Amino acid sequence: MCLGIPGMIVEIREDEGLPMGTVDFGGARRDVCLAYVAEKARVGDYVIVHVGFAISMVDAEEAQRTFKLLEEMGELGILEGELP
């Protein structure tokens, strides 16, 4: 199953003409392409990330609910490189 995981943008930059960012997923940080949300996304915003792309924005409450659910399911390890 493929998941879109919420994360908070902690840095925004441009890399070879693409809007990129560092996104924090509850402690695990990953580089993410922000092309789909570049016009709206700012540092501190939450985005839904799927296969390295921020595909939409989400509010902080929804992001926290999703983190809690993933934690209950034991799936947060995938963010730290563990296999399910």
C-alpha positions as CSV (number, residue, x, y, z in Angstrom):
1,M,0.0,0.0,0.0
2,C,1.3,3.5,-0.8
3,L,0.8,6.3,1.7
4,G,0.9,10.0,1.6
5,I,2.6,11.1,4.8
6,P,2.2,14.5,6.4
7,G,5.3,16.5,7.2
8,M,6.2,20.1,8.1
9,I,8.4,22.1,5.8
10,V,11.5,23.3,7.6
11,E,13.4,24.7,4.6
12,I,12.6,25.8,1.1
13,R,15.2,26.2,-1.7
14,E,15.6,25.9,-5.4
15,D,17.6,23.0,-6.8
16,E,18.4,23.0,-10.6
17,G,15.3,25.1,-11.2
18,L,12.9,23.0,-9.0
19,P,11.4,24.1,-5.8
20,M,12.7,21.8,-3.1
21,G,12.4,21.6,0.6
22,T,13.4,19.8,3.7
23,V,10.4,18.2,5.3
24,D,10.2,17.0,8.9
25,F,8.2,13.8,9.5
26,G,8.1,13.8,13.3
27,G,11.9,13.8,13.6
28,A,12.9,12.2,10.4
29,R,13.9,14.8,7.7
30,R,13.8,14.2,4.0
31,D,14.4,16.3,0.9
32,V,11.1,16.7,-1.0
33,C,10.1,18.2,-4.3
34,L,7.6,21.1,-3.7
35,A,6.7,21.7,-7.4
36,Y,3.0,20.8,-6.9
37,V,2.6,23.2,-3.9
38,A,5.2,25.8,-4.6
39,E,2.8,28.7,-5.0
40,K,1.2,28.3,-1.6
41,A,3.7,26.4,0.6
42,R,5.8,28.2,3.2
43,V,8.2,27.2,6.0
44,G,6.1,25.9,8.8
45,D,3.3,24.6,6.6
46,Y,2.3,20.9,6.5
47,V,2.2,19.0,3.3
48,I,1.3,15.4,2.2
49,V,4.3,13.7,0.7
50,H,4.1,10.7,-1.6
51,V,7.3,9.2,-3.2
52,G,9.3,12.3,-2.6
53,F,6.7,14.9,-3.9
54,A,4.6,17.2,-1.8
55,I,1.2,16.5,-3.5
56,S,-1.1,18.7,-1.3
57,M,-1.2,20.9,1.8
58,V,-2.8,19.9,5.1
59,D,-3.5,21.8,8.3
60,A,-1.5,21.0,11.5
61,E,-4.5,19.3,13.2
62,E,-5.0,16.8,10.4
63,A,-1.2,16.1,10.2
64,Q,-1.1,15.3,14.0
65,R,-4.2,13.0,13.6
66,T,-2.4,11.1,10.8
67,F,0.8,10.9,12.8
68,K,-1.1,9.4,15.7
69,L,-2.8,6.9,13.5
70,L,0.4,5.8,11.8
71,E,2.1,5.5,15.3
72,E,-0.8,3.3,16.5
73,M,-0.4,1.1,13.4
74,G,3.3,0.8,13.9
75,E,4.1,2.4,10.6
76,L,6.2,5.4,11.6
77,G,9.4,3.3,11.3
78,I,9.1,3.6,7.5
79,L,10.1,7.2,7.8
80,E,13.4,6.2,9.5
81,G,14.3,3.7,6.8
82,E,12.8,0.6,8.4
83,L,10.9,-1.8,6.2
84,P,7.3,-2.7,7.3
